[in-house]
Amino acid sequence: MLAETEPKTNPVHASKPRLDFLDVAKAIGILCVIALHSFGRSARELAIPGSPEQWALILANRLFAFAVPMFLCISAFLWARSQRSKERLFEGYRRRILAILHPYLVWTLIFMVWSIAVEKASPAGFRSFHTWWNDLLWGKAFFHLYFLSILVQAALLFPLMYLLIKRLNFFAVCAVAFTLQAVVFWSQTHWQYLVFPGSSVLWYITSLLPAAWLGYRWPISNPSLKKLAIGSFVVTVLSVLPYLWLQILDLDKIYRFSGLSNPIQQVFVFGTSFWLISFLALKPATAKPWMVWLGAVSLQFYLLHPMLMRLTSGPHILGLMKQIPGGSMVVYVLILAFTVVAVWVLNKLKLERILFGRSSPPLPKRPDQTSERRTG
């Protein structure tokens, strides 16, 4: 049950089977992340201002905002699940941090060069210590690297999170998480001590703590999973309209309710992430081989896709897309296709270990050649 305070057993597993439903969640997440970035640009550059198409793209962009925090949920889940089988609190600590730092530092350097060579950023801006500090600490070398900065921060603080979630039930963990989150939002509003709030782990407490609790007690019973799925779905339904309304007000520069925007967004993100994860855990048949593969290479997709978005930019391509019905969807599909090709090429060139610190699994075979996978 979700109210249990401690697992009935705490076995030491020699190895843990891969949970395919989490790979499927990551696959959905990376599709949403790329759509979020692609649709946001299409709303600015392809759609007619004020048109139904532009509003549809903007709303989709806002709805997909749950995706990056959901990746944090999955990371916290897996860390806690792994930590449960370890005898010492800091066992695996260094390895976990280095596994994130490797791609983070490599791609920070790559995107610094990319910004100058391709985006035509001024080289003078990269000569100051302040710029280098922000790029390295907050993931500001390019717009999407903040996620890896947050992941490093979360890994550094994970032992504290682990000690907190071990003795509490799910509702107590959620209460603590949302209370701490409210304190962070309130204090930031009054003192603005976080230079880049969205790049700080403190902005995602409600994604990390409950997910760590779930991973520590995994597997949980189907009745408990159903309760989690139903409860988080209700949270999503109740929060989605207020969330979108506040986002629209922010677009119109109406800031009377801006103090509610971040809290409501976190409630929406919490509900959507946990509803999706619990639903997929209840429906293991949804773990199709291509989705499991996409989830396994989601980091590669995340780091590569901003570069490949560049291939769909420029006046000639954008001008052509404006003439095509559904041009924004064509752009999205092209970015996905280019990224699949890039991941495949890097795998064949054996560069993935250097660039990402990991290798991708082979592309899934045709259904008639694929054996039945584990359900997790």
C-alpha positions as CSV (number, residue, x, y, z in Angstrom):
1,M,0.0,0.0,0.0
2,L,1.1,3.6,-0.6
3,A,0.8,4.2,3.2
4,E,3.4,1.6,4.1
5,T,6.4,3.1,5.9
6,E,9.0,0.5,5.1
7,P,9.3,-2.4,2.6
8,K,8.5,-5.7,4.1
9,T,11.8,-7.0,2.8
10,N,15.0,-5.4,1.8
11,P,16.8,-8.0,-0.3
12,V,20.1,-7.5,-1.9
13,H,19.7,-8.1,-5.6
14,A,22.7,-9.3,-7.5
15,S,21.2,-7.6,-10.6
16,K,17.9,-5.9,-11.3
17,P,15.9,-6.4,-14.5
18,R,15.5,-3.4,-16.7
19,L,12.0,-1.9,-16.2
20,D,10.7,-1.5,-19.8
21,F,7.8,0.7,-18.7
22,L,10.3,3.4,-17.6
23,D,12.0,3.2,-21.0
24,V,8.5,3.8,-22.6
25,A,8.0,6.7,-20.2
26,K,11.3,8.1,-21.3
27,A,10.4,7.6,-25.0
28,I,7.2,9.5,-24.5
29,G,9.1,12.2,-22.6
30,I,11.7,12.7,-25.3
31,L,9.1,12.9,-28.0
32,C,7.4,15.6,-25.9
33,V,10.6,17.5,-25.3
34,I,11.4,17.6,-29.0
35,A,7.8,18.6,-29.7
36,L,8.0,21.3,-27.0
37,H,11.1,22.9,-28.7
38,S,9.9,22.4,-32.2
39,F,6.4,23.6,-31.7
40,G,7.6,26.7,-29.7
41,R,9.8,27.7,-32.7
42,S,7.1,26.9,-35.2
43,A,4.6,29.1,-33.2
44,R,7.0,32.0,-33.6
45,E,8.3,31.5,-37.1
46,L,5.7,29.4,-39.1
47,A,2.2,30.1,-37.8
48,I,0.2,33.2,-38.5
49,P,0.1,35.4,-35.3
50,G,-3.2,34.9,-33.5
51,S,-4.3,32.0,-35.7
52,P,-5.8,28.8,-34.3
53,E,-2.6,27.0,-35.5
54,Q,-0.4,29.3,-33.4
55,W,-2.6,28.8,-30.3
56,A,-2.6,25.1,-30.8
57,L,1.2,25.1,-31.0
58,I,1.5,27.3,-27.9
59,L,-0.8,25.2,-25.9
60,A,0.9,22.0,-26.9
61,N,4.2,23.6,-26.0
62,R,2.9,24.4,-22.5
63,L,1.3,21.0,-22.0
64,F,4.5,19.2,-22.8
65,A,6.4,21.1,-20.1
66,F,6.0,18.0,-17.8
67,A,8.5,16.1,-19.8
68,V,11.8,17.3,-18.5
69,P,10.7,17.1,-14.8
70,M,9.5,13.5,-15.6
71,F,13.0,12.6,-16.5
72,L,14.1,13.8,-13.1
73,C,11.4,11.6,-11.6
74,I,12.7,8.6,-13.4
75,S,16.3,9.3,-12.4
76,A,15.3,9.6,-8.7
77,F,13.2,6.4,-9.0
78,L,16.2,4.4,-10.4
79,W,18.7,5.8,-8.0
80,A,16.6,4.9,-5.0
81,R,15.8,1.5,-6.4
82,S,19.5,0.8,-6.9
83,Q,20.5,2.3,-3.5
84,R,18.2,0.0,-1.6
85,S,20.4,-3.0,-2.4
86,K,23.6,-1.2,-1.2
87,E,25.0,-1.6,2.3
88,R,26.4,1.9,2.6
89,L,24.7,5.2,1.9
90,F,27.5,6.6,-0.3
91,E,28.1,3.3,-2.2
92,G,27.9,4.2,-5.9
93,Y,27.8,7.9,-5.2
94,R,30.9,8.9,-7.1
95,R,30.1,6.7,-10.1
96,R,26.6,8.2,-10.3
97,I,27.9,11.7,-10.4
98,L,30.6,11.0,-12.9
99,A,28.1,9.2,-15.2
100,I,26.3,12.6,-15.5
101,L,29.3,14.8,-15.5
102,H,30.8,13.0,-18.5
103,P,28.2,14.0,-21.1
104,Y,27.5,17.3,-19.3
105,L,31.1,18.6,-19.6
106,V,31.6,17.2,-23.1
107,W,28.4,18.8,-24.5
108,T,29.0,22.0,-22.7
109,L,32.3,22.4,-24.6
110,I,30.7,21.2,-27.8
111,F,27.9,23.8,-27.6
112,M,30.3,26.6,-26.6
113,V,32.0,25.9,-30.0
114,W,28.7,25.5,-31.7
115,S,27.4,28.8,-30.4
116,I,30.4,30.6,-31.9
117,A,30.7,28.7,-35.1
118,V,27.1,28.1,-36.1
119,E,24.9,30.4,-33.9
120,K,27.3,33.3,-34.5
121,A,27.6,34.2,-30.8
122,S,30.3,36.7,-30.0
123,P,33.6,34.9,-28.9
124,A,34.2,37.8,-26.6
125,G,31.3,36.7,-24.4
126,F,33.1,33.4,-23.7
127,R,36.2,35.0,-22.4
128,S,34.8,36.2,-19.0
129,F,35.0,34.0,-15.9
130,H,31.3,34.9,-15.2
131,T,30.2,33.4,-18.5
132,W,32.2,30.2,-18.0
133,W,30.9,29.9,-14.4
134,N,27.2,30.2,-15.5
135,D,27.8,27.8,-18.4
136,L,29.3,25.2,-16.1
137,L,27.2,25.6,-13.0
138,W,23.8,26.3,-14.5
139,G,24.0,24.6,-17.9
140,K,23.9,27.9,-19.8
141,A,26.2,26.9,-22.7
142,F,23.0,26.1,-24.6
143,F,19.3,26.3,-23.8
144,H,18.7,22.6,-23.0
145,L,21.8,21.8,-20.9
146,Y,20.2,23.0,-17.7
147,F,18.7,19.5,-17.4
148,L,22.1,17.9,-16.9
149,S,23.1,20.7,-14.4
150,I,19.9,19.9,-12.3
151,L,20.7,16.2,-12.6
152,V,24.3,16.7,-11.2
153,Q,22.8,18.8,-8.3
154,A,20.2,16.1,-7.6
155,A,22.9,13.4,-7.6
156,L,25.0,15.4,-5.2
157,L,22.0,15.8,-2.8
158,F,20.6,12.3,-3.3
159,P,21.9,10.8,0.0
160,L,19.9,13.5,1.9
161,M,16.8,12.7,-0.2
162,Y,17.3,9.0,0.5
163,L,17.5,9.4,4.2
164,L,14.4,11.5,4.1
165,I,12.2,9.1,2.2
166,K,13.2,5.9,3.9
167,R,11.0,6.3,7.0
168,L,8.0,8.1,5.6
169,N,4.9,7.0,3.8
170,F,4.0,8.3,0.4
171,F,1.6,11.0,1.6
172,A,4.1,12.3,4.2
173,V,6.8,12.5,1.5
174,C,4.4,14.4,-0.8
175,A,3.5,16.7,2.1
176,V,7.2,17.4,2.9
177,A,8.0,17.9,-0.8
178,F,5.2,20.3,-1.5
179,T,5.9,22.3,1.7
180,L,9.6,22.6,0.9
181,Q,8.6,23.6,-2.7
182,A,6.2,26.3,-1.4
183,V,9.0,27.7,0.8
184,V,11.4,27.8,-2.1
185,F,8.9,29.6,-4.3
186,W,7.9,32.1,-1.6
187,S,11.5,32.9,-0.6
188,Q,12.6,33.3,-4.2
189,T,9.8,35.7,-4.8
190,H,10.9,37.8,-1.8
191,W,14.7,37.5,-1.9
192,Q,15.5,36.2,-5.5
193,Y,18.6,34.3,-4.2
194,L,18.5,31.9,-7.2
195,V,20.1,33.6,-10.2
196,F,18.6,30.9,-12.6
197,P,15.7,29.3,-10.7
198,G,14.8,26.9,-13.4
199,S,18.3,25.5,-13.4
200,S,18.3,24.8,-9.7
201,V,17.4,21.4,-8.2
202,L,15.3,23.3,-5.6
203,W,12.8,24.1,-8.3
204,Y,12.0,20.4,-8.7
205,I,11.6,19.0,-5.2
206,T,8.1,17.7,-5.9
207,S,9.4,15.7,-8.9
208,L,12.3,14.1,-7.0
209,L,11.2,13.2,-3.5
210,P,8.0,11.2,-4.3
211,A,9.7,9.5,-7.2
212,A,12.6,8.4,-4.9
213,W,10.1,7.0,-2.4
214,L,8.4,5.0,-5.2
215,G,11.7,3.6,-6.4
216,Y,12.8,2.7,-2.9
217,R,9.7,0.6,-2.4
218,W,9.5,-0.9,-5.9
219,P,7.8,-3.2,-6.7
220,I,4.5,-2.2,-5.1
221,S,1.2,-4.0,-5.4
222,N,-1.2,-3.5,-8.3
223,P,-3.9,-2.1,-6.0
224,S,-1.5,0.6,-4.8
225,L,-0.4,1.4,-8.3
226,K,-4.0,1.8,-9.4
227,K,-4.6,4.2,-6.5
228,L,-1.5,6.2,-7.5
229,A,-2.6,6.2,-11.2
230,I,-6.2,7.3,-10.3
231,G,-5.1,9.9,-7.7
232,S,-2.4,11.5,-10.0
233,F,-4.8,11.5,-12.9
234,V,-7.3,13.4,-10.8
235,V,-4.6,15.9,-9.9
236,T,-3.8,16.3,-13.6
237,V,-7.4,16.9,-14.6
238,L,-7.9,19.4,-11.8
239,S,-4.7,21.4,-12.5
240,V,-4.5,21.4,-16.3
241,L,-7.0,24.3,-16.9
242,P,-5.7,26.6,-14.1
243,Y,-2.2,25.9,-15.3
244,L,-3.0,26.7,-19.0
245,W,-5.0,29.8,-17.9
246,L,-2.0,31.1,-16.0
247,Q,0.3,30.4,-18.8
248,I,-1.9,32.4,-21.2
249,L,-1.9,35.3,-18.7
250,D,1.9,35.2,-18.7
251,L,1.9,35.3,-22.5
252,D,-0.3,38.4,-22.3
253,K,2.0,39.9,-19.7
254,I,-0.7,39.9,-17.1
255,Y,1.2,39.3,-13.9
256,R,-1.5,39.7,-11.2
257,F,-1.5,36.0,-10.6
258,S,2.2,35.3,-11.4
259,G,2.8,34.1,-7.8
260,L,0.5,31.1,-8.5
261,S,2.0,30.2,-11.9
262,N,5.0,28.1,-10.6
263,P,3.0,26.3,-7.8
264,I,0.2,25.3,-10.2
265,Q,2.7,24.2,-12.8
266,Q,4.4,21.9,-10.3
267,V,1.1,20.4,-9.3
268,F,0.3,19.8,-13.0
269,V,3.8,18.3,-13.6
270,F,3.5,16.1,-10.5
271,G,0.1,14.7,-11.6
272,T,1.0,14.1,-15.2
273,S,4.4,12.5,-14.5
274,F,3.1,10.1,-11.9
275,W,-0.1,9.3,-13.8
276,L,1.9,8.4,-16.9
277,I,4.5,6.3,-15.0
278,S,2.0,4.4,-12.9
279,F,-0.3,3.8,-15.9
280,L,2.6,2.4,-17.9
281,A,3.6,0.2,-15.0
282,L,0.1,-1.2,-15.0
283,K,0.0,-1.8,-18.7
284,P,3.3,-3.6,-19.6
285,A,2.0,-4.6,-23.0
286,T,2.5,-1.0,-24.0
287,A,6.3,-1.6,-24.0
288,K,6.8,-1.9,-27.7
289,P,10.4,-2.6,-28.8
290,W,10.8,0.7,-30.7
291,M,9.6,2.7,-27.7
292,V,11.9,0.8,-25.3
293,W,14.8,1.5,-27.7
294,L,13.9,5.2,-27.9
295,G,13.7,5.5,-24.2
296,A,17.2,3.8,-23.9
297,V,18.7,6.5,-26.2
298,S,16.7,9.4,-24.9
299,L,19.8,11.1,-23.5
300,Q,21.4,11.0,-27.0
301,F,18.2,12.4,-28.5
302,Y,18.0,15.1,-25.9
303,L,21.6,16.3,-26.4
304,L,21.6,16.1,-30.2
305,H,18.2,17.4,-31.3
306,P,19.0,21.2,-30.9
307,M,21.7,20.8,-33.4
308,L,19.5,19.0,-35.8
309,M,16.7,21.6,-35.4
310,R,19.2,23.9,-37.2
311,L,18.8,21.8,-40.3
312,T,15.1,22.8,-40.4
313,S,15.8,26.5,-40.0
314,G,16.8,29.2,-42.5
315,P,14.6,31.3,-44.7
316,H,14.3,28.8,-47.6
317,I,13.2,25.8,-45.5
318,L,10.9,27.9,-43.3
319,G,9.4,29.6,-46.4
320,L,8.7,26.1,-47.9
321,M,7.2,24.9,-44.7
322,K,4.8,27.8,-44.6
323,Q,3.4,26.7,-47.9
324,I,2.8,23.1,-46.7
325,P,-0.4,22.3,-44.8
326,G,0.7,21.1,-41.3
327,G,4.3,22.4,-41.9
328,S,4.9,22.5,-38.2
329,M,4.3,18.7,-37.9
330,V,6.6,18.2,-41.0
331,V,9.4,20.1,-39.2
332,Y,8.9,18.0,-36.1
333,V,9.0,14.7,-38.0
334,L,12.1,15.9,-39.8
335,I,13.9,16.7,-36.6
336,L,13.0,13.2,-35.2
337,A,14.2,11.5,-38.4
338,F,17.5,13.5,-38.5
339,T,18.1,12.6,-34.8
340,V,17.5,8.9,-35.4
341,V,20.1,9.0,-38.2
342,A,22.6,10.9,-36.1
343,V,22.3,8.4,-33.2
344,W,22.7,5.5,-35.7
345,V,25.8,7.1,-37.3
346,L,27.5,7.8,-34.0
347,N,26.8,4.3,-32.9
348,K,28.4,2.9,-36.0
349,L,31.4,5.2,-35.6
350,K,31.7,4.0,-32.0
351,L,31.7,7.6,-30.7
352,E,28.9,7.2,-28.2
353,R,31.1,6.2,-25.3
354,I,33.2,9.4,-25.8
355,L,30.2,11.7,-26.3
356,F,27.6,10.3,-24.0
357,G,29.5,8.0,-21.7
358,R,27.2,5.1,-22.8
359,S,26.3,3.1,-25.9
360,S,22.9,2.8,-27.5
361,P,21.3,-0.6,-27.9
362,P,20.8,-1.8,-31.5
363,L,17.7,-0.7,-33.4
364,P,14.8,-3.0,-32.8
365,K,14.2,-5.8,-35.2
366,R,11.0,-6.4,-37.1
367,P,8.1,-7.8,-35.0
368,D,8.5,-11.3,-36.4
369,Q,12.1,-11.3,-35.3
370,T,11.7,-9.9,-31.9
371,S,11.2,-12.2,-28.9
372,E,8.8,-11.3,-26.2
373,R,10.4,-8.7,-23.9
374,R,10.4,-8.6,-20.1
375,T,7.5,-6.7,-18.7
376,G,9.5,-5.3,-15.8
